[in-house]
Amino acid sequence: MYTRVWIPDPNEVWRSAEIIKDYKEGDKSLRLKLEDETVCEYPIDRQGSQLPFLRNPDILVGENDLTALSYLHEPAVLHNLKVRFLESNHIYTYCGIVLVAINPYEQLPIYEQDVIYAYSGQNMGDMDPHIFAVAEEAYKQMARDEKNQSIIVSGESGAGKTVSAKYAMRFFATVGGSASDTNIEAKVLASSPIMEAIGNAKTTRNDNSSRFGKYIQIGFDKRYHIIGANMRTYLLEKSRVVFQAEDERNYHIFYQLCASASLPEFKDLSLTCAEDFFYTSQGGDTSIDGVDDADDFEKTRHAFTLLGVKESHQMAIFKIIASILHLGNLEIQAERDGDACSISGQDEHLNNFCSLLGVEHSQMQHWLCHRKFVTTAETYVKTMSVQQVVNARNALAKHIYAQLFNWIVEHVNKALHTTIKQHSFIGVLDIYGFETFEVNSFEQFCINYANEKLQQQFNLHVFKLEQEEYMKEQIPWTLIDFYDNQPCIDLIEAKLGILDLLDEECKVPKGTDQNWAQKLYDRHSASQHFQKPRMSNTSFIVVHFADKVEYQCEGFLEKNRDTVYEEQINILKASKVKAERLESVRSARPAVKAANKEHKKTVGHQFRNSLHLLMETLNATTPHYVRCIKPNDEKLPFKFDPKRAVQQLRACGVLETIRISAAGYPSRWSYHDFLNRYRVLMKKRDISKNDKKQICKTLLENLITDPDKFQFGRTKIFFRAGQVAYLEKLRADKFRAATIMIQKTVRGWLQRLKYRRMKEAAVTIQRYTRGHLARRLADHLRKTRAAIIFQKQYRMLRIFRAFQNIRQATITIQAFARGMFVRRVYHKILLEHKTTIIQKHARAWLARKQFLRLRCATVVLQCYYRRMKAKQELKALKIEARSAEHLKRLNIGMENKVVQLQRKVDEQNKEYKLLNEQLSALTSAHSTEMKKLKKELEQYQQSQGDGNQLVDLQEEIESLQLELKKAHSERKIIEDAYVKEKDLLKKVSIGWTWKACSLYMPLLLNHLIVF
């Protein structure tokens, strides 16, 4: 497998390649194969001895902490961030003590309430990198070390600083909820939509760019519950109120109010859509994709209500904002070749402006176009040109909005203020990032100056102070060169620096931007951080830590002076509106008078002082850094531009942080603090020693086997990353074991005491209970025996009934089944019988028909045949008749048959006579019996007359009558049978006679003929 390296690339910054040929000393180039299989030669710089950076193994790619990489250099860091961002969609990555956050330009489901609770109580490296992990670490260190903390969120405009700061505050509001019913954590969160509405705007780089800096201190009590908060703001970009570049917008609150102008309560504001106002339409498009200004305005109003701003004060705020929009739409008419100008008294927007602020219409109309000059001798009024009037109008609009902004911030602080003593705080710094545009003015200069100071603070904390600390504690350490931007800061803020020269030029009565620029060229042309452009005499270049920025001098003096004419301020002070509604505007500072010897502080001077106070606050706290990275300039979701990313990585010091964190000891404890906190891990014989340093050495040598994980300094102990967390785990385990031991002993004593009481009570209860149980057992046995008997009988009856039901059902089923089968057989036999009958009749008809045909034919044949036979028989009979023997045989046969018939007739007569006699006997017996019964009946009737016996006799008579009828019927049957048989005998005898006659008649005739 070939060695993989990184080589520079003009498009992708760094490109991966493989060395396909071994390098030998003296070779001028390396033979490499790129990822697209292209082979190239990479030249080697012999003088610099700079070989390509080695690539980390694949198993390390995607690590959540850049310091865990084997090879720590720029291409490895860039590639690791790219892989995590594009392939894993992880926007957070640790870089030692710094959290690198890449803006995804898309809402991600990683900020819900359950995610906050998941990170709460966890160590920083236990879970994936997250803004909640940094917030939890700050909260934990505040509670553990009892030291104030700061979270410094920095980065370019559009890198996601405001969102990161908002989520950090949401974490503190959730885990540090107030112990009282003040709902202070909800108020802290409610301040965000208000400040975004009045202080954020759309720029070419960010749809929600903070145009001011803010440092929010969230206060906690001794139990580390939120008790209040305080907000400090820095350098509001007032010029945005009156001017916006192309594709940019004014502050969100203007568009939110215009989007809600149709509401009934805003009818008096006389507002229309944002396109109709000059101060909101200079940038072109007045909307933002995916943003509903009307819905955001409802959230802003709800936040005002939650913070206790009255409805009347809210309406006053909205009136002031609407008046600024009307002020920008004033029509200024030039007069006398432009040396003078005027505003029509019928100007609708002027009327609206005066009515909303309650100022005198004529006075405002006059002093917008005129200016008063006061000298030692006299006071006179001078007209102004159109451009001067426009500048004065814009200055008034900026002044009104700035004072309104300050009043809202002050009111928010009042709502978040608490009377409870603050024990500690966590500060969240959300300040504008480093900016460079095509046209850079005074605001960009102050913003970049602030970022220089923050970068210096970061350098001092991470680099310089680290090395000085190691040297002071005599820890073996190799000094690392790092970029120190103190010369650039000196160029800006030192004596006769850029700001100093700017203030001096502002004091000159006729000072100009060109004169100031020339002073800069003369004074700082030799500075390595200052350059003069070749093609311009009204601009200058400052070499900042992040990039070179060219500033146009035009407007620097005017913006630094921040001048508002006194006459216009006096008109606002004389407003007829109630004092409370114009409290913000009336708090304006009075204008500068020529007689004043003391010059008021300029904007640059104020900003420098506030920045120094911020640096003092940050240096007095434990800082936690969040470096926000802007992945692309098109604001496309999950698109990574290596050029833009590496530019920001180089500027924010992430690479230097990696080197220091990997080689240094980020955690350190004094011997006293270490002994106080971890003495629970020591043995008793070790604690008895007087030398604290020796005690700590003995403890660490026993607990941490690797001596490279810690170092002993003169006054402190230094630990590698993760070692303090390991000691905290051992300490927690020790406390847990001790707690368990105490709990075990106390619970054992309590349980024994409870056991003795329970035992005494249990013995008494058992005595009574056992007697009760014995009685209940005896009763139970009796009932059980009776129940068994009942069960036996019941089960027998139930089983018998079930058997009977089954048997009956079986019989019924069998009966129906057999009936069905029999009916089937019967129907089959019936069909066969009917078929047989039909066949019989059909066959009979066919047989008769055939028989008739055959009989006819047979008769015809018989006739012929019989005639022939008769002729033959006649001839034979004639011959036989002539014989006497034949006649004798015939006579003998006939005589025998006649005798047999006569005998049978006699037997029948005898039997008939016998039957008649039996019938006569029965008839006489029956009549005798009837007479006898009648006599008995009469006797009974006469003698007794008993109804029951009469009934019995009647029944007996009826039975005898039935028998008599039965006898008659039998007699009739016998008579009929006799008659039928007699007739049959007669018929038989006659038939035989006729048959005999028919047989013998021919013979007799023959014989007679013969005779």
Summary of the structure (lengths in Angstrom):
residues: 1011
radius of gyration: 65.7
end to end distance: 160.5
largest distance: 218.1
contacts: 2937
relative contact order: 0.07
helix: 60%
strand: 12%
